[in-house]
């Protein structure tokens, strides 16, 4: 066997092992969560807010955390889209090649992407103290927005960079403005990838606990005001698994199962949406 063939087989083996490890880890996590949580999952848990002593094993549910997580993550994602999409479009339209400013912006976003979420939480808490503000849904939305902007912007940037430059040149030759190119050419071509970038950021936002621990707070009430604390699923899971009561711990695994199903459902819907538009994006 030649050296080339040996290297090929070794690399193929490493790729297979990596694939099996990734899929095996995913299946193991899902199996543990399902096994430990499915027995505690019921209609009451999904349709009721916690009652007195819920985290001590009494009646109630996690409806407040489900709605709180969705409201917070959707609000942060919409705000992040409003800031990330223009930034990504600017990098695509106005910085060609290895532009120093574009390189600096991308490097800064990569650094921000790697910062632990607890640092964003500490920053948000420091700003709240400076403004004499209390933990609230609005503070949580702003903090999570800062957390997911680097992820979303870099994802959109990479998607837009994959669009052939000839399309932009053709549009310019036909007399299109840069706004028309951004809205009718780049956005249409990149829509499936942009949806994926938004999904990744949304998943990070809905599943993060550290950034909202000090900023969004926690409450047993359903979300009803931007200026009041809000419950989130990650913190509800953390509080339930941290109790010494086995029944409450099982509820924690059930809450983790609910969070996983929510993210999975959004992933499936986004895939369907992306494929629908990917078939017609060149028309």
ChimeraX attribute file (.defattr): number of C-alpha atoms within 10 A of each C-alpha:
attribute: neighborCount
match mode: 1-to-1
recipient: residues
	/A:1	5
	/A:2	7
	/A:3	8
	/A:4	9
	/A:5	10
	/A:6	11
	/A:7	11
	/A:8	12
	/A:9	12
	/A:10	12
	/A:11	12
	/A:12	12
	/A:13	12
	/A:14	12
	/A:15	12
	/A:16	12
	/A:17	11
	/A:18	12
	/A:19	12
	/A:20	12
	/A:21	12
	/A:22	12
	/A:23	11
	/A:24	12
	/A:25	12
	/A:26	11
	/A:27	12
	/A:28	12
	/A:29	12
	/A:30	14
	/A:31	12
	/A:32	13
	/A:33	20
	/A:34	18
	/A:35	14
	/A:36	18
	/A:37	20
	/A:38	17
	/A:39	12
	/A:40	16
	/A:41	20
	/A:42	12
	/A:43	8
	/A:44	13
	/A:45	18
	/A:46	17
	/A:47	14
	/A:48	15
	/A:49	21
	/A:50	21
	/A:51	14
	/A:52	12
	/A:53	10
	/A:54	16
	/A:55	24
	/A:56	13
	/A:57	16
	/A:58	13
	/A:59	15
	/A:60	19
	/A:61	24
	/A:62	30
	/A:63	23
	/A:64	24
	/A:65	29
	/A:66	25
	/A:67	17
	/A:68	26
	/A:69	25
	/A:70	17
	/A:71	18
	/A:72	27
	/A:73	26
	/A:74	17
	/A:75	19
	/A:76	27
	/A:77	27
	/A:78	15
	/A:79	18
	/A:80	26
	/A:81	21
	/A:82	12
	/A:83	15
	/A:84	24
	/A:85	20
	/A:86	14
	/A:87	16
	/A:88	21
	/A:89	22
	/A:90	14
	/A:91	21
	/A:92	22
	/A:93	17
	/A:94	11
	/A:95	14
	/A:96	10
	/A:97	9
	/A:98	8
	/A:99	11
	/A:100	11
	/A:101	11
	/A:102	17
	/A:103	14
	/A:104	11
	/A:105	14
	/A:106	18
	/A:107	13
	/A:108	12
	/A:109	17
	/A:110	15
	/A:111	11
	/A:112	18
	/A:113	18
	/A:114	11
	/A:115	11
	/A:116	12
	/A:117	22
	/A:118	17
	/A:119	13
	/A:120	21
	/A:121	25
	/A:122	18
	/A:123	16
	/A:124	24
	/A:125	24
	/A:126	15
	/A:127	14
	/A:128	17
	/A:129	12
	/A:130	9
	/A:131	9
	/A:132	8
	/A:133	14
	/A:134	18
	/A:135	22
	/A:136	23
	/A:137	28
	/A:138	21
	/A:139	27
	/A:140	28
	/A:141	27
	/A:142	19
	/A:143	24
	/A:144	34
	/A:145	27
	/A:146	21
	/A:147	28
	/A:148	27
	/A:149	25
	/A:150	22
	/A:151	24
	/A:152	29
	/A:153	28
	/A:154	22
	/A:155	21
	/A:156	27
	/A:157	23
	/A:158	16
	/A:159	21
	/A:160	23
	/A:161	16
	/A:162	11
	/A:163	15
	/A:164	11
	/A:165	13
	/A:166	9
	/A:167	14
	/A:168	18
	/A:169	12
	/A:170	12
	/A:171	16
	/A:172	14
	/A:173	10
	/A:174	9
	/A:175	10
	/A:176	16
	/A:177	12
	/A:178	16
	/A:179	11
	/A:180	14
	/A:181	20
	/A:182	19
	/A:183	13
	/A:184	13
	/A:185	19
	/A:186	22
	/A:187	18
	/A:188	18
	/A:189	24
	/A:190	21
	/A:191	19
	/A:192	22
	/A:193	20
	/A:194	24
	/A:195	18
	/A:196	20
	/A:197	22
	/A:198	25
	/A:199	19
	/A:200	17
	/A:201	26
	/A:202	26
	/A:203	21
	/A:204	19
	/A:205	25
	/A:206	25
	/A:207	18
	/A:208	20
	/A:209	22
	/A:210	18
	/A:211	25
	/A:212	33
	/A:213	20
	/A:214	22
	/A:215	31
	/A:216	32
	/A:217	19
	/A:218	22
	/A:219	18
	/A:220	20
	/A:221	18
	/A:222	19
	/A:223	23
	/A:224	11
	/A:225	11
	/A:226	15
	/A:227	15
	/A:228	18
	/A:229	25
	/A:230	30
	/A:231	28
	/A:232	30
	/A:233	26
	/A:234	23
	/A:235	21
	/A:236	24
	/A:237	24
	/A:238	16
	/A:239	14
	/A:240	24
	/A:241	20
	/A:242	13
	/A:243	15
	/A:244	11
	/A:245	13
	/A:246	12
	/A:247	16
	/A:248	22
	/A:249	23
	/A:250	22
	/A:251	27
	/A:252	30
	/A:253	25
	/A:254	25
	/A:255	30
	/A:256	23
	/A:257	21
	/A:258	21
	/A:259	20
	/A:260	16
	/A:261	12
	/A:262	15
	/A:263	17
	/A:264	13
	/A:265	11
	/A:266	14
	/A:267	16
	/A:268	11
	/A:269	10
	/A:270	17
	/A:271	15
	/A:272	13
	/A:273	15
	/A:274	18
	/A:275	12
	/A:276	12
	/A:277	15
	/A:278	16
	/A:279	10
	/A:280	10
	/A:281	15
	/A:282	9
	/A:283	6
